[in-house]
């Protein structure tokens, strides 16, 4: 890779405020175009999605309107850069379908995208990477190089820039080859420094937009759980929705986690109350069924100390009680967090990644906030279950008491002809209301007396009592 003024500027920009070199001669029109692109990502953030982002990044064609192909790569949960989207034409000017080379992926440091995603020394961010002589690179250094050459017709120039979040690079944006004035691929054209600069700037905006999507999704899921916390009346009915939110919170495409297990203290053991994973993880249900005791293994230590623990399987395989399951599923890193309410540990949250993951301050902050939220909900759910059980017991005692009183007062109630053959609302020896329709009576009762146990019974007619007395007499005779 040739070192240029731009390359020196890119390296310097890591440690100093970014300034566009005046040699690049960016016009007012181009600056307005950039501002329009940036504002489209910011102003529509409430409705932004990956589909919307694809539409917004069509601005790349207006700014780099002579690019043959552009691609976006995002880190997968296994630590590879996997292609998220592709937009371009082949050597015959036909649109390249998304299905082409669908399994394309790179390790960090491999190919263009892999190299631009590789963190600089003492940094968690990658750097822009570009070539104007791709045709001189050996195929062994350019994974899928033959596939690209066969489809595009030639490989001449390429640029890859990192997509950066707040704490690390999480993907790349890549463009290959150029079109001439007739919109035909031209193997004699190279990217100019102006074009390289533009792509770096656009990549920065795109990276921030994708990162904002992730944060916005997290905030919406957390807000949804909080809304349930504020409505105890819907706790029981909202369990599945909350569990779904928790799953999406930890397993969404932009998170590094492939599996999680939520354990709560039941008696003297930590028992799994929820576990979920990506589709490629096997045996999680069987693993999660194994309970843990305080002080036992990593989970037990976290519960006992109230402090989180991070472990990497390749460094400490002997520390994992489920080492075989972890190895079989290709999991690499693990973090176990205490669930704490009122300074008391009530359970644990275990998270697993498919690659060796260095947990940043941002990761820890997110898990801390999410674990507090989950703990509060689980405690509230237990409290609600106890309250519900108490209410059910009280309701049972109330109905049993009213039933006994009704039997004691039935003859007195039957003397009132208005009660015969009707449903009556009865309480403590008195008929409060009556109706031929039980449902209508029940609705009136709840409206008049509120949401409380109701004893409603049908009063038999005199003919019913005569037949009942006759039946008793015959049974005695027989």
C-alpha positions as CSV (number, residue, x, y, z in Angstrom):
1,X,0.0,0.0,0.0
2,X,1.5,3.3,-1.0
3,X,2.0,6.0,1.6
4,X,0.4,9.3,0.6
5,X,-0.6,12.6,2.1
6,X,-4.0,11.1,2.7
7,X,-2.5,8.0,4.5
8,X,-0.4,10.3,6.8
9,X,-3.6,12.3,7.5
10,X,-5.6,9.2,8.3
11,X,-2.9,8.0,10.7
12,X,-2.7,11.4,12.4
13,X,-6.4,11.7,12.7
14,X,-6.4,9.0,15.3
15,X,-4.7,11.3,17.8
16,X,-5.7,14.7,16.6
17,X,-8.9,16.5,15.4
18,X,-9.8,15.5,11.9
19,X,-9.1,18.2,9.3
20,X,-9.8,17.7,5.6
21,X,-6.6,18.6,3.7
22,X,-7.1,21.7,1.6
23,X,-5.3,19.9,-1.3
24,X,-8.4,17.7,-1.8
25,X,-10.4,20.7,-3.0
26,X,-13.8,19.7,-1.8
27,X,-16.5,21.9,-3.4
28,X,-19.4,23.6,-1.7
29,X,-21.8,21.3,-3.7
30,X,-20.0,18.2,-2.3
31,X,-20.1,19.6,1.2
32,X,-23.8,20.2,0.9
33,X,-24.3,16.7,-0.5
34,X,-22.4,15.3,2.5
35,X,-24.5,17.4,4.9
36,X,-27.7,16.2,3.3
37,X,-26.5,12.6,3.7
38,X,-25.5,13.1,7.3
39,X,-28.8,14.8,8.1
40,X,-30.9,12.0,6.5
41,X,-29.4,9.6,9.0
42,X,-29.9,11.9,12.0
43,X,-33.4,13.3,11.3
44,X,-34.9,9.9,10.5
45,X,-33.4,8.1,13.5
46,X,-36.8,7.3,15.0
47,X,-37.8,5.3,11.9
48,X,-34.3,4.1,10.9
49,X,-33.7,0.5,10.2
50,X,-31.2,-1.5,8.2
51,X,-33.6,-1.3,5.2
52,X,-33.9,2.4,5.6
53,X,-30.1,2.7,5.9
54,X,-29.7,0.9,2.6
55,X,-31.9,3.6,1.0
56,X,-30.0,6.4,2.6
57,X,-26.6,5.1,1.6
58,X,-27.7,5.3,-2.0
59,X,-26.1,8.8,-1.7
60,X,-22.8,7.0,-2.2
61,X,-23.7,6.6,-5.8
62,X,-24.1,10.3,-6.2
63,X,-20.8,11.1,-4.5
64,X,-18.8,8.1,-5.8
65,X,-20.9,7.7,-9.0
66,X,-18.1,5.8,-10.7
67,X,-17.8,2.8,-8.4
68,X,-18.4,-0.6,-9.9
69,X,-19.3,-2.4,-6.6
70,X,-19.8,-1.5,-3.0
71,X,-20.2,-3.8,0.0
72,X,-20.8,-3.6,3.7
73,X,-19.4,-6.2,6.2
74,X,-20.4,-6.5,9.8
75,X,-18.8,-8.7,12.5
76,X,-20.7,-11.9,13.0
77,X,-21.2,-13.5,16.4
78,X,-18.3,-15.9,15.5
79,X,-15.9,-13.0,15.1
80,X,-15.8,-13.0,11.3
81,X,-16.5,-10.2,9.0
82,X,-19.6,-11.4,7.1
83,X,-21.1,-9.6,4.1
84,X,-24.2,-7.7,5.1
85,X,-25.0,-6.1,1.7
86,X,-23.7,-5.8,-1.8
87,X,-24.5,-3.4,-4.6
88,X,-22.8,-3.4,-8.0
89,X,-22.6,-4.6,-11.6
90,X,-20.7,-7.4,-13.2
91,X,-18.5,-7.2,-16.4
92,X,-21.7,-7.4,-18.5
93,X,-23.3,-4.4,-16.6
94,X,-25.8,-6.7,-14.9
95,X,-26.7,-6.1,-11.3
96,X,-24.9,-8.5,-8.9
97,X,-27.5,-10.4,-6.9
98,X,-27.3,-10.7,-3.1
99,X,-27.1,-14.5,-3.5
100,X,-23.7,-14.2,-5.2
101,X,-20.9,-15.4,-3.0
102,X,-23.4,-15.4,-0.1
103,X,-21.1,-17.1,2.3
104,X,-18.3,-14.6,1.9
105,X,-16.5,-13.9,5.2
106,X,-13.1,-12.8,6.4
107,X,-10.9,-13.1,9.4
108,X,-9.6,-9.9,11.0
109,X,-6.5,-8.9,9.0
110,X,-7.6,-10.9,5.9
111,X,-8.3,-9.2,2.6
112,X,-9.3,-5.6,2.3
113,X,-12.1,-5.6,4.8
114,X,-10.2,-7.8,7.2
115,X,-7.2,-5.5,7.2
116,X,-9.2,-2.3,7.6
117,X,-11.0,-3.9,10.6
118,X,-7.8,-4.9,12.3
119,X,-7.2,-2.6,15.3
120,X,-4.2,-0.3,15.3
121,X,-1.6,-0.7,18.0
122,X,-2.9,0.3,21.4
123,X,-6.4,0.9,19.8
124,X,-9.7,-0.9,19.3
125,X,-10.2,0.8,15.9
126,X,-9.1,-0.2,12.4
127,X,-7.8,2.1,9.7
128,X,-8.7,2.8,6.0
129,X,-7.0,0.5,3.5
130,X,-6.7,0.9,-0.2
131,X,-5.0,-0.4,-3.3
132,X,-4.8,0.9,-6.8
133,X,-2.9,-2.1,-8.2
134,X,-5.2,-5.1,-7.2
135,X,-4.1,-6.9,-10.3
136,X,-0.6,-7.3,-8.9
137,X,-1.8,-9.0,-5.7
138,X,-1.4,-12.8,-5.6
139,X,-4.7,-14.7,-5.3
140,X,-3.5,-16.3,-2.0
141,X,-3.5,-12.8,-0.4
142,X,-6.9,-12.0,-1.8
143,X,-9.5,-14.5,-0.6
144,X,-12.2,-15.0,-3.2
145,X,-10.0,-13.0,-5.6
146,X,-10.7,-15.4,-8.5
147,X,-14.5,-15.2,-7.9
148,X,-14.4,-11.4,-8.0
149,X,-12.2,-11.3,-11.1
150,X,-14.4,-13.8,-12.9
151,X,-17.5,-11.8,-12.1
152,X,-16.2,-8.2,-12.5
153,X,-14.0,-9.0,-15.4
154,X,-10.9,-7.5,-13.7
155,X,-9.6,-6.2,-10.4
156,X,-7.8,-2.9,-10.4
157,X,-8.5,-0.7,-7.4
158,X,-10.3,-1.0,-4.1
159,X,-10.9,0.9,-0.9
160,X,-12.1,-0.4,2.5
161,X,-12.9,1.9,5.5
162,X,-13.8,0.8,9.0
163,X,-17.3,1.4,10.5
164,X,-16.6,2.6,14.0
165,X,-18.9,2.5,17.1
166,X,-18.2,4.3,20.3
167,X,-15.6,1.8,21.6
168,X,-14.5,-0.3,18.6
169,X,-14.7,-1.0,14.9
170,X,-17.7,-3.3,14.2
171,X,-17.6,-3.5,10.4
172,X,-16.3,-2.2,7.1
173,X,-17.4,-0.5,3.9
174,X,-15.7,-1.5,0.7
175,X,-15.7,-0.4,-2.9
176,X,-14.0,-2.0,-5.9
177,X,-13.1,-0.8,-9.4
178,X,-14.3,2.3,-11.3
179,X,-16.6,3.2,-14.1
180,X,-15.7,5.5,-17.0
181,X,-17.8,8.3,-18.4
182,X,-20.0,5.8,-20.2
183,X,-20.7,3.9,-17.0
184,X,-18.6,1.0,-18.1
185,X,-16.0,-0.8,-15.9
186,X,-12.5,0.5,-16.9
187,X,-9.4,-1.4,-15.7
188,X,-7.2,1.6,-16.4
189,X,-8.8,3.9,-13.9
190,X,-7.7,4.4,-10.3
191,X,-9.3,6.0,-7.2
192,X,-8.2,9.5,-6.5
193,X,-7.3,10.8,-3.1
194,X,-10.5,12.9,-3.1
195,X,-12.6,9.8,-3.6
196,X,-10.7,7.9,-0.9
197,X,-11.2,10.9,1.5
198,X,-15.0,10.9,0.7
199,X,-15.4,7.3,1.4
200,X,-13.6,7.7,4.8
201,X,-16.0,10.5,5.7
202,X,-19.1,8.6,4.5
203,X,-17.9,5.5,6.3
204,X,-17.7,7.5,9.5
205,X,-21.3,8.7,9.2
206,X,-22.5,5.3,8.2
207,X,-20.8,3.7,11.2
208,X,-22.3,6.1,13.6
209,X,-25.8,5.6,12.1
210,X,-25.6,1.8,12.5
211,X,-24.3,2.2,16.0
212,X,-27.2,4.5,16.8
213,X,-29.6,1.8,15.5
214,X,-28.3,-0.7,17.9
215,X,-28.5,1.7,20.9
216,X,-32.0,2.8,19.8
217,X,-33.1,-0.9,19.7
218,X,-31.7,-1.5,23.1
219,X,-33.4,1.6,24.5
220,X,-36.8,0.6,23.1
221,X,-36.5,-2.9,24.5
222,X,-35.5,-1.6,27.9
223,X,-38.3,0.9,27.9
224,X,-40.8,-1.9,27.1
225,X,-39.6,-3.9,30.1
226,X,-39.7,-0.8,32.3
227,X,-43.3,-0.2,31.2
228,X,-44.2,-3.7,32.6
229,X,-42.4,-2.9,35.8
230,X,-44.7,0.1,36.3
231,X,-47.9,-2.0,35.8
232,X,-48.0,-4.9,38.3
233,X,-51.4,-5.8,37.2
234,X,-50.1,-7.1,33.9
235,X,-47.0,-8.9,35.4
236,X,-48.2,-12.4,35.0
237,X,-49.7,-11.9,31.5
238,X,-46.5,-10.1,30.3
239,X,-44.0,-12.8,31.1
240,X,-43.6,-14.1,27.6
241,X,-43.3,-10.5,26.2
242,X,-40.6,-9.7,28.8
243,X,-38.7,-12.9,28.1
244,X,-38.8,-12.1,24.4
245,X,-37.5,-8.5,25.1
246,X,-34.7,-10.0,27.2
247,X,-33.8,-12.4,24.4
248,X,-33.7,-9.7,21.7
249,X,-31.7,-7.5,24.1
250,X,-28.9,-10.0,24.3
251,X,-29.1,-11.9,21.1
252,X,-29.8,-9.2,18.5
253,X,-27.6,-9.3,15.4
254,X,-25.4,-6.5,16.5
255,X,-24.6,-7.9,19.9
256,X,-21.7,-10.3,20.4
257,X,-23.6,-12.9,22.4
258,X,-24.8,-16.3,21.2
259,X,-26.4,-17.7,24.4
260,X,-27.6,-16.6,27.8
261,X,-28.9,-18.3,31.0
262,X,-30.8,-16.5,33.7
263,X,-30.7,-18.2,37.1
264,X,-32.6,-17.4,40.3
265,X,-32.1,-18.7,43.8
266,X,-34.8,-21.2,44.6
267,X,-34.3,-22.7,48.1
268,X,-30.6,-23.3,48.4
269,X,-29.9,-23.7,44.6
270,X,-29.6,-21.4,41.6
271,X,-32.1,-22.7,39.1
272,X,-32.5,-21.7,35.5
273,X,-35.6,-19.7,34.9
274,X,-34.9,-18.6,31.3
275,X,-32.3,-19.6,28.6
276,X,-32.0,-18.8,25.0
277,X,-29.5,-18.9,22.1
278,X,-28.9,-18.4,18.4
279,X,-30.1,-21.3,16.2
280,X,-26.6,-22.9,15.8
281,X,-26.2,-23.5,19.5
282,X,-27.2,-27.1,20.6
283,X,-28.0,-28.6,24.0
284,X,-28.6,-25.3,25.9
285,X,-31.8,-26.6,27.5
286,X,-30.1,-29.7,28.9
287,X,-27.2,-27.6,30.2
288,X,-29.4,-25.0,31.7
289,X,-31.4,-27.6,33.7
290,X,-28.3,-28.2,35.9
291,X,-28.7,-26.1,39.0
292,X,-25.7,-24.5,40.9
293,X,-25.1,-24.0,44.6
294,X,-23.6,-20.9,46.2
295,X,-19.8,-21.0,45.8
296,X,-20.0,-23.8,43.2
297,X,-18.2,-23.1,39.9
298,X,-18.1,-19.7,38.3
299,X,-21.8,-19.1,38.7
300,X,-21.8,-20.0,42.3
301,X,-18.8,-17.7,42.9
302,X,-20.5,-14.8,41.3
303,X,-23.6,-15.4,43.4
304,X,-21.5,-15.7,46.6
305,X,-19.4,-12.6,46.0
306,X,-21.8,-10.4,44.1
307,X,-19.1,-9.5,41.6
308,X,-19.0,-10.4,37.9
309,X,-16.4,-12.8,36.4
310,X,-15.0,-12.9,32.8
311,X,-13.4,-16.1,31.5
312,X,-12.0,-17.2,28.2
313,X,-12.3,-20.9,27.4
314,X,-8.8,-21.2,25.8
315,X,-7.1,-19.7,28.9
316,X,-9.1,-21.5,31.6
317,X,-10.9,-24.6,30.3
318,X,-10.6,-26.3,33.6
319,X,-12.8,-23.6,35.3
320,X,-15.9,-24.5,33.3
321,X,-18.2,-27.1,34.6
322,X,-19.8,-27.4,31.2
323,X,-16.6,-27.4,29.2
324,X,-17.7,-30.1,26.8
325,X,-20.8,-28.2,25.9
326,X,-18.8,-24.9,25.4
327,X,-16.2,-26.7,23.3
328,X,-18.7,-28.5,21.1
329,X,-20.6,-25.3,20.3
330,X,-17.4,-23.3,19.6
331,X,-18.0,-20.8,22.4
332,X,-14.9,-18.7,23.4
333,X,-15.7,-16.1,26.0
334,X,-18.0,-16.0,29.0
335,X,-19.2,-13.4,31.5
336,X,-21.4,-14.1,34.5
337,X,-23.1,-11.2,36.2
338,X,-24.9,-11.0,39.6
339,X,-28.6,-10.0,39.7
340,X,-28.8,-7.6,42.6
341,X,-31.8,-5.9,44.2
342,X,-31.4,-3.8,47.4
343,X,-27.8,-4.9,47.7
344,X,-28.9,-8.6,47.8
345,X,-27.9,-11.1,45.1
346,X,-30.9,-13.0,44.0
347,X,-29.5,-14.8,40.9
348,X,-27.1,-14.7,38.0
349,X,-26.9,-13.9,34.3
350,X,-24.5,-15.9,32.1
351,X,-23.6,-14.7,28.6
352,X,-21.5,-16.6,26.0
353,X,-19.8,-15.4,22.8
354,X,-18.6,-17.2,19.7
355,X,-15.2,-15.5,19.6
356,X,-12.7,-14.3,22.1
357,X,-14.3,-11.1,23.2
358,X,-12.6,-8.3,25.1
359,X,-15.4,-6.8,27.3
360,X,-15.2,-3.0,27.1
361,X,-16.5,-0.5,29.6
362,X,-19.5,-0.1,27.3
363,X,-20.2,-3.9,27.5
364,X,-20.0,-3.8,31.3
365,X,-22.3,-0.8,31.5
366,X,-24.9,-2.3,29.3
367,X,-24.9,-5.7,31.1
368,X,-25.0,-3.9,34.5
369,X,-28.1,-1.8,33.5
370,X,-29.8,-4.8,31.8
371,X,-29.1,-7.1,34.8
372,X,-30.6,-4.5,37.2
373,X,-33.7,-4.3,35.1
374,X,-34.0,-8.1,34.8
375,X,-33.5,-8.5,38.5
376,X,-36.2,-6.0,39.3
377,X,-38.6,-7.7,37.0
378,X,-38.0,-11.1,38.4
379,X,-38.4,-9.9,42.0
380,X,-41.6,-8.1,41.0
381,X,-42.8,-11.3,39.3
382,X,-42.2,-13.3,42.5
383,X,-43.9,-10.7,44.7
384,X,-46.8,-10.6,42.3
385,X,-47.1,-14.4,42.3
386,X,-47.2,-14.3,46.1
387,X,-49.8,-11.6,46.1
388,X,-51.9,-13.4,43.6
389,X,-51.7,-16.6,45.6
390,X,-52.8,-14.7,48.7
391,X,-55.7,-13.2,46.8
392,X,-56.7,-16.6,45.5
393,X,-56.7,-18.0,49.0
394,X,-58.7,-15.1,50.3
395,X,-61.2,-15.5,47.4
396,X,-61.5,-19.2,48.1
397,X,-62.2,-18.6,51.8
398,X,-64.7,-15.9,50.9
399,X,-66.6,-18.1,48.5
400,X,-66.6,-21.0,51.0
401,X,-68.0,-18.7,53.7
402,X,-70.7,-17.2,51.5
403,X,-71.7,-20.7,50.3
404,X,-72.3,-21.9,53.9
405,X,-74.3,-18.8,54.7
406,X,-76.3,-19.2,51.5
407,X,-77.3,-22.7,52.6
408,X,-78.4,-21.4,56.0
409,X,-80.5,-18.6,54.5
410,X,-82.0,-20.4,51.5
411,X,-85.5,-20.9,52.9
412,X,-85.7,-17.2,53.9
413,X,-84.4,-16.1,50.5
414,X,-87.0,-18.4,48.7
415,X,-89.9,-16.7,50.6
416,X,-89.3,-13.7,48.4
417,X,-91.0,-14.6,45.1
418,X,-88.8,-12.2,43.2
419,X,-85.8,-14.4,43.9
420,X,-87.3,-17.7,42.7
421,X,-85.7,-19.1,39.5
422,X,-83.2,-16.2,39.3
423,X,-79.5,-15.6,39.9
424,X,-78.9,-13.7,43.1
425,X,-75.8,-11.7,44.3
426,X,-75.5,-12.9,47.9
427,X,-73.3,-11.6,50.7
428,X,-73.4,-12.1,54.5
429,X,-77.1,-13.2,54.6
430,X,-78.4,-10.5,52.2
431,X,-79.4,-10.6,48.5
432,X,-77.8,-7.5,47.0
433,X,-79.1,-7.9,43.4
434,X,-80.8,-10.4,41.2
435,X,-81.3,-11.2,37.4
436,X,-82.4,-13.9,35.0
437,X,-79.1,-13.5,33.2
438,X,-76.0,-14.4,35.2
439,X,-73.6,-12.4,33.0
440,X,-75.6,-9.2,33.2
441,X,-75.8,-9.6,37.0
442,X,-72.0,-10.2,37.2
443,X,-71.3,-7.0,35.1
444,X,-73.6,-4.9,37.3
445,X,-71.9,-6.3,40.4
446,X,-68.4,-5.5,39.3
447,X,-69.5,-2.0,38.3
448,X,-71.2,-1.4,41.7
449,X,-68.7,-3.2,44.1
450,X,-65.5,-3.2,42.2
451,X,-63.0,-6.0,41.3
452,X,-63.6,-8.4,44.2
453,X,-64.8,-12.0,44.8
454,X,-68.5,-12.4,44.1
455,X,-70.9,-15.1,45.2
456,X,-73.7,-15.6,42.7
457,X,-76.1,-18.5,42.9
458,X,-79.4,-19.5,41.3
459,X,-82.4,-19.8,43.6
460,X,-84.5,-22.8,42.8
461,X,-88.3,-22.6,42.1
462,X,-90.8,-24.1,44.5
463,X,-91.3,-27.0,42.1
464,X,-87.6,-27.7,42.3
465,X,-87.8,-27.9,46.1
466,X,-90.8,-30.2,45.9
467,X,-89.0,-32.6,43.5
468,X,-85.9,-32.4,45.7
469,X,-87.9,-33.2,48.9
470,X,-89.7,-36.0,47.0
471,X,-86.4,-37.5,45.9
472,X,-85.1,-37.4,49.5
473,X,-88.2,-39.1,50.8
474,X,-88.0,-41.9,48.2
475,X,-84.3,-42.4,49.0
476,X,-85.2,-42.8,52.6
477,X,-88.0,-45.2,51.8
478,X,-85.7,-47.4,49.6
